[in-house]
């Protein structure tokens, strides 16, 4: 006898509902971004492992990237390496000195969980007194104190920061 059991009907119903929800979208469209790449230098040397964040006016979150051994970065906001919003952006750069400080979320985890970055920042702020020291002047890490601002456009999207004391 080939009938549908109650369990099969429930599984089919839940699967169908999940498929409809995924297909419906229904959310607001994401703002358009411009791919941004660059480098961070301090005292003439590349800064490895620095977090670079671009804070666009009215942006729902910062675009961020981590520098490699050559100080190079690529920004991600809604997707990997998608860049940041066009227009005026306040830029923060932070770098903790020493062996890898508290392990934080990866860029992929931050894209999946927007609160991951906030949690990592709160953890870092709570351990500021006893934790590792900044490898670059702290003014660059503070959105209110940083002198770094960039007006991002399709023709201005490759940025090099030469940080000074």
Secondary structure, DSSP 4 states (H G I P E B T S, - for coil): --PPPHHHHHHHHHHHHHHHHHHH--SPPPPPEE--EEEEEETTEE-TT-EEEEEETT-SS-EEEE--TTSEEE-BSSSTT--EESEEEEEEEE-B-SS--S----HHHHHH-HHHHHHHHHHHHHTTTTSPPBSS-GGGG-TTT---EEEEBTTB-EEEEEE--
